[in-house]
Protein backbone atom coordinates (compact mmCIF):
# COMPACT_ATOMS: atom_id res chain seq x y z
CA UNK A 1 0.00 0.00 0.00
CA UNK A 2 1.41 3.40 -1.01
CA UNK A 3 0.54 6.58 0.89
CA UNK A 4 1.70 10.18 0.96
CA UNK A 5 1.58 12.67 3.80
CA UNK A 6 1.56 16.22 2.46
CA UNK A 7 1.60 19.49 4.42
CA UNK A 8 -1.43 21.68 3.71
CA UNK A 9 -0.98 25.29 4.79
CA UNK A 10 -3.96 27.51 5.56
CA UNK A 11 -2.96 31.13 5.12
CA UNK A 12 -4.68 34.50 5.34
CA UNK A 13 -4.71 35.96 1.82
CA UNK A 14 -1.04 35.07 1.16
CA UNK A 15 -1.29 31.60 -0.38
CA UNK A 16 -0.27 32.72 -3.88
CA UNK A 17 2.71 34.72 -2.59
CA UNK A 18 3.73 31.91 -0.22
CA UNK A 19 3.54 29.17 -2.85
CA UNK A 20 5.53 31.28 -5.32
CA UNK A 21 8.13 31.87 -2.58
CA UNK A 22 8.31 28.13 -1.84
CA UNK A 23 8.61 27.37 -5.56
CA UNK A 24 11.58 29.74 -5.74
CA UNK A 25 13.15 28.13 -2.65
CA UNK A 26 12.41 24.47 -3.45
CA UNK A 27 11.95 24.41 -7.23
CA UNK A 28 9.14 22.58 -8.97
CA UNK A 29 5.88 23.39 -10.67
CA UNK A 30 2.94 25.25 -9.25
CA UNK A 31 -0.79 24.77 -9.85
CA UNK A 32 -3.19 27.42 -8.55
CA UNK A 33 -6.99 27.38 -8.50
CA UNK A 34 -8.79 30.53 -7.35
CA UNK A 35 -12.19 30.71 -5.70
CA UNK A 36 -13.45 32.49 -8.82
CA UNK A 37 -12.14 29.87 -11.24
CA UNK A 38 -13.39 27.00 -9.11
CA UNK A 39 -17.01 28.10 -9.10
CA UNK A 40 -17.02 27.72 -5.29
CA UNK A 41 -17.87 31.38 -4.79
CA UNK A 42 -19.29 34.22 -6.85
CA UNK A 43 -18.04 36.81 -4.33
CA UNK A 44 -15.77 39.21 -6.29
CA UNK A 45 -13.93 40.08 -3.06
CA UNK A 46 -12.37 36.60 -2.96
CA UNK A 47 -12.37 35.70 -6.67
CA UNK A 48 -8.56 35.95 -6.94
CA UNK A 49 -7.79 34.23 -3.64
CA UNK A 50 -6.41 30.71 -3.78
CA UNK A 51 -8.93 27.97 -3.08
CA UNK A 52 -6.27 25.30 -3.65
CA UNK A 53 -2.62 25.56 -4.60
CA UNK A 54 -0.12 22.76 -5.04
CA UNK A 55 3.63 22.85 -5.45
CA UNK A 56 5.19 19.63 -6.73
CA UNK A 57 8.98 19.49 -6.81
CA UNK A 58 11.24 17.37 -8.99
CA UNK A 59 12.26 15.53 -5.80
CA UNK A 60 8.65 14.43 -5.28
CA UNK A 61 7.73 16.86 -2.50
CA UNK A 62 4.14 18.08 -2.50
CA UNK A 63 3.17 21.21 -0.57
CA UNK A 64 -0.40 22.48 -0.65
CA UNK A 65 -1.92 25.75 0.54
CA UNK A 66 -5.09 27.83 0.43
CA UNK A 67 -6.36 31.21 1.53
CA UNK A 68 -8.89 31.43 4.32
CA UNK A 69 -12.38 31.99 2.89
CA UNK A 70 -14.80 34.41 4.55
CA UNK A 71 -16.55 32.92 7.55
CA UNK A 72 -13.64 30.67 8.50
CA UNK A 73 -11.35 31.59 11.40
CA UNK A 74 -7.95 32.97 10.49
CA UNK A 75 -5.08 30.54 11.00
CA UNK A 76 -2.76 31.12 13.95
CA UNK A 77 0.79 30.87 12.63
CA UNK A 78 3.35 28.68 14.33
CA UNK A 79 1.08 27.12 16.94
CA UNK A 80 0.05 23.72 15.68
CA UNK A 81 2.15 22.51 12.75
CA UNK A 82 5.77 22.64 11.68
CA UNK A 83 7.03 21.48 8.31
CA UNK A 84 10.08 19.24 8.41
CA UNK A 85 12.22 19.09 5.28
CA UNK A 86 14.93 16.45 5.33
CA UNK A 87 17.21 14.49 3.05
CA UNK A 88 19.33 11.35 3.29
CA UNK A 89 21.55 12.49 0.40
CA UNK A 90 24.84 13.93 1.73
CA UNK A 91 25.37 15.70 -1.61
CA UNK A 92 22.33 17.87 -0.80
CA UNK A 93 22.96 19.36 2.63
CA UNK A 94 19.96 21.74 2.26
CA UNK A 95 21.95 24.80 3.39
CA UNK A 96 20.87 26.75 0.29
CA UNK A 97 17.26 25.73 0.82
CA UNK A 98 17.45 26.80 4.47
CA UNK A 99 18.82 30.21 3.43
CA UNK A 100 16.11 30.63 0.78
CA UNK A 101 13.29 29.75 3.18
CA UNK A 102 14.75 32.08 5.84
CA UNK A 103 14.67 35.10 3.52
CA UNK A 104 12.39 37.68 5.13
CA UNK A 105 11.71 35.36 8.07
CA UNK A 106 13.34 34.65 11.42
CA UNK A 107 15.99 32.02 12.07
CA UNK A 108 15.19 30.30 15.39
CA UNK A 109 18.16 27.91 15.33
CA UNK A 110 20.96 28.56 12.83
CA UNK A 111 21.82 25.86 10.32
CA UNK A 112 24.65 23.95 12.00
CA UNK A 113 25.81 20.42 12.75
CA UNK A 114 23.37 19.05 15.32
CA UNK A 115 24.27 16.57 18.09
CA UNK A 116 23.06 13.69 15.88
CA UNK A 117 25.64 14.69 13.23
CA UNK A 118 23.42 16.16 10.52
CA UNK A 119 23.22 19.80 9.46
CA UNK A 120 20.03 21.16 11.02
CA UNK A 121 18.24 24.44 11.61
CA UNK A 122 14.85 25.91 12.48
CA UNK A 123 13.23 29.01 11.04
CA UNK A 124 9.90 30.78 10.86
CA UNK A 125 9.43 31.92 7.27
CA UNK A 126 7.93 35.28 6.35
CA UNK A 127 4.47 33.69 6.29
CA UNK A 128 4.73 32.44 9.89
CA UNK A 129 5.33 28.80 8.96
CA UNK A 130 7.91 27.00 11.10
CA UNK A 131 10.40 24.87 9.12
CA UNK A 132 12.73 22.23 10.57
CA UNK A 133 15.43 21.58 7.96
CA UNK A 134 17.61 18.48 8.38
CA UNK A 135 20.40 17.73 5.91
CA UNK A 136 22.46 14.55 5.76
CA UNK A 137 25.90 14.23 7.32
CA UNK A 138 28.75 13.71 4.89
CA UNK A 139 29.73 10.06 4.63
CA UNK A 140 33.25 9.14 5.76
Secondary structure as the mmCIF struct_conf table of DSSP 4:
data_model
#
loop_
_struct_conf.conf_type_id
_struct_conf.id
_struct_conf.beg_label_comp_id
_struct_conf.beg_label_asym_id
_struct_conf.beg_label_seq_id
_struct_conf.end_label_comp_id
_struct_conf.end_label_asym_id
_struct_conf.end_label_seq_id
STRN STRN1 UNK A 8 UNK A 11
BEND BEND1 UNK A 12 UNK A 13
HELX_RH_AL_P HELX_RH_AL_P1 UNK A 15 UNK A 26
STRN STRN2 UNK A 29 UNK A 34
HELX_RH_AL_P HELX_RH_AL_P2 UNK A 35 UNK A 38
TURN_TY1_P TURN_TY1_P1 UNK A 39 UNK A 39
BEND BEND2 UNK A 40 UNK A 40
TURN_TY1_P TURN_TY1_P2 UNK A 44 UNK A 48
BEND BEND3 UNK A 49 UNK A 49
STRN STRN3 UNK A 50 UNK A 56
TURN_TY1_P TURN_TY1_P3 UNK A 58 UNK A 59
BEND BEND4 UNK A 60 UNK A 60
STRN STRN4 UNK A 62 UNK A 67
HELX_LH_PP_P HELX_LH_PP_P1 UNK A 68 UNK A 69
TURN_TY1_P TURN_TY1_P4 UNK A 70 UNK A 71
BEND BEND5 UNK A 72 UNK A 72
HELX_LH_PP_P HELX_LH_PP_P2 UNK A 73 UNK A 75
TURN_TY1_P TURN_TY1_P5 UNK A 77 UNK A 78
BEND BEND6 UNK A 79 UNK A 80
STRN STRN5 UNK A 82 UNK A 86
BEND BEND7 UNK A 88 UNK A 88
TURN_TY1_P TURN_TY1_P6 UNK A 90 UNK A 91
HELX_RH_AL_P HELX_RH_AL_P3 UNK A 95 UNK A 102
TURN_TY1_P TURN_TY1_P7 UNK A 103 UNK A 104
BEND BEND8 UNK A 105 UNK A 105
STRN STRN6 UNK A 106 UNK A 113
TURN_TY1_P TURN_TY1_P8 UNK A 115 UNK A 116
BEND BEND9 UNK A 117 UNK A 118
STRN STRN7 UNK A 119 UNK A 124
TURN_TY1_P TURN_TY1_P9 UNK A 126 UNK A 127
BEND BEND10 UNK A 128 UNK A 128
STRN STRN8 UNK A 130 UNK A 134
HELX_LH_PP_P HELX_LH_PP_P3 UNK A 137 UNK A 139
#
